[in-house]
Amino acid sequence: MQLEGCELYAEIRYGEELSFEEVGHVEALLREELAGVLVALAPSYLDVRLKGDELAFLTSLPPCHTDDLREVCRQLGEMMGQGSQGRLVVAGHGFGPVLVWRFTSLGLEENTVEPGGQEGNYER
């Protein structure tokens, strides 16, 4: 699916099986490689946040294809380490779909909320 642009929010939580030193290594690897993983998508900025046993990042992308975002998940999954998990939340510009992808080194699970979907309960 082609997106006319999107906002990305991602979180990576390190596996409990990883030692303190291994977490440090994985975090350093992710911080070093993250910009390179995203460079082909031409992000307008990259904001990386460290939160204890988690790494998170925010970015905004111009038009891109969801296959390219799946590839980002795959590459990050390869770097994360045993037992680690990540999620990537993609909000398409122009009220496009919201995609939530959970990923590990073993694979990817996808969920999509299309615009104009089921109405929620609104209170006035």
C-alpha positions as a Python dict, from the first residue, in 0.01 Angstrom:
ca = {
    (1, 'M'): (0, 0, 0),
    (2, 'Q'): (132, 343, -91),
    (3, 'L'): (109, 610, 181),
    (4, 'E'): (112, 978, 92),
    (5, 'G'): (341, 1030, 391),
    (6, 'C'): (328, 925, 755),
    (7, 'E'): (433, 981, 1111),
    (8, 'L'): (620, 695, 1279),
    (9, 'Y'): (653, 610, 1644),
    (10, 'A'): (853, 302, 1738),
    (11, 'E'): (947, 133, 2063),
    (12, 'I'): (1192, -147, 2119),
    (13, 'R'): (1195, -330, 2453),
    (14, 'Y'): (1503, -540, 2521),
    (15, 'G'): (1458, -904, 2617),
    (16, 'E'): (1481, -1005, 2981),
    (17, 'E'): (1723, -1278, 2874),
    (18, 'L'): (1983, -1019, 2778),
    (19, 'S'): (2255, -931, 3026),
    (20, 'F'): (2329, -569, 3113),
    (21, 'E'): (2628, -577, 2878),
    (22, 'E'): (2422, -729, 2596),
    (23, 'V'): (2154, -461, 2636),
    (24, 'G'): (2428, -198, 2613),
    (25, 'H'): (2561, -358, 2295),
    (26, 'V'): (2214, -385, 2134),
    (27, 'E'): (2129, -26, 2227),
    (28, 'A'): (2456, 105, 2084),
    (29, 'L'): (2402, -95, 1764),
    (30, 'L'): (2046, 34, 1722),
    (31, 'R'): (2152, 395, 1781),
    (32, 'E'): (2437, 363, 1530),
    (33, 'E'): (2234, 187, 1260),
    (34, 'L'): (1891, 349, 1294),
    (35, 'A'): (1960, 648, 1069),
    (36, 'G'): (2103, 414, 805),
    (37, 'V'): (1796, 189, 819),
    (38, 'L'): (1571, 492, 760),
    (39, 'V'): (1786, 692, 515),
    (40, 'A'): (1626, 549, 199),
    (41, 'L'): (1286, 671, 326),
    (42, 'A'): (1414, 1032, 357),
    (43, 'P'): (1290, 1114, 709),
    (44, 'S'): (1251, 1484, 786),
    (45, 'Y'): (1395, 1431, 1136),
    (46, 'L'): (1480, 1152, 1378),
    (47, 'D'): (1419, 1184, 1751),
    (48, 'V'): (1563, 894, 1953),
    (49, 'R'): (1466, 847, 2317),
    (50, 'L'): (1617, 610, 2571),
    (51, 'K'): (1394, 485, 2852),
    (52, 'G'): (1574, 231, 3072),
    (53, 'D'): (1532, -104, 2897),
    (54, 'E'): (1367, 57, 2595),
    (55, 'L'): (1459, 265, 2296),
    (56, 'A'): (1197, 472, 2116),
    (57, 'F'): (1206, 695, 1812),
    (58, 'L'): (984, 941, 1627),
    (59, 'T'): (1007, 1050, 1267),
    (60, 'S'): (805, 1186, 978),
    (61, 'L'): (828, 1042, 626),
    (62, 'P'): (731, 1164, 281),
    (63, 'P'): (531, 930, 52),
    (64, 'C'): (643, 570, 97),
    (65, 'H'): (523, 215, 51),
    (66, 'T'): (427, -12, 341),
    (67, 'D'): (671, -275, 208),
    (68, 'D'): (952, -30, 289),
    (69, 'L'): (822, 2, 646),
    (70, 'R'): (804, -376, 680),
    (71, 'E'): (1169, -384, 576),
    (72, 'V'): (1251, -136, 854),
    (73, 'C'): (1082, -372, 1104),
    (74, 'R'): (1275, -668, 963),
    (75, 'Q'): (1611, -489, 989),
    (76, 'L'): (1543, -366, 1342),
    (77, 'G'): (1426, -714, 1442),
    (78, 'E'): (1758, -860, 1329),
    (79, 'M'): (1948, -620, 1557),
    (80, 'M'): (1730, -639, 1871),
    (81, 'G'): (1856, -952, 2038),
    (82, 'Q'): (1692, -1258, 2189),
    (83, 'G'): (1356, -1200, 2359),
    (84, 'S'): (1335, -838, 2249),
    (85, 'Q'): (1020, -699, 2094),
    (86, 'G'): (929, -388, 1904),
    (87, 'R'): (629, -206, 1773),
    (88, 'L'): (596, 48, 1498),
    (89, 'V'): (290, 274, 1486),
    (90, 'V'): (235, 440, 1150),
    (91, 'A'): (-21, 720, 1110),
    (92, 'G'): (-78, 793, 742),
    (93, 'H'): (-99, 1159, 639),
    (94, 'G'): (-428, 1290, 501),
    (95, 'F'): (-624, 1080, 752),
    (96, 'G'): (-470, 768, 604),
    (97, 'P'): (-469, 433, 779),
    (98, 'V'): (-311, 370, 1117),
    (99, 'L'): (-87, 65, 1109),
    (100, 'V'): (47, -108, 1418),
    (101, 'W'): (319, -362, 1362),
    (102, 'R'): (469, -575, 1639),
    (103, 'F'): (799, -736, 1553),
    (104, 'T'): (1071, -957, 1692),
    (105, 'S'): (1372, -1125, 1537),
    (106, 'L'): (1131, -1405, 1438),
    (107, 'G'): (870, -1209, 1244),
    (108, 'L'): (605, -942, 1214),
    (109, 'E'): (240, -912, 1319),
    (110, 'E'): (29, -647, 1144),
    (111, 'N'): (-290, -462, 1241),
    (112, 'T'): (-460, -188, 1038),
    (113, 'V'): (-727, 67, 1124),
    (114, 'E'): (-870, 213, 806),
    (115, 'P'): (-1010, 567, 802),
    (116, 'G'): (-1389, 574, 807),
    (117, 'G'): (-1398, 250, 1003),
    (118, 'Q'): (-1629, 169, 1292),
    (119, 'E'): (-1749, 480, 1469),
    (120, 'G'): (-1658, 513, 1835),
    (121, 'N'): (-1879, 631, 2117),
    (122, 'Y'): (-1863, 1007, 2142),
    (123, 'E'): (-1986, 1198, 2443),
    (124, 'R'): (-2094, 1559, 2439),
}
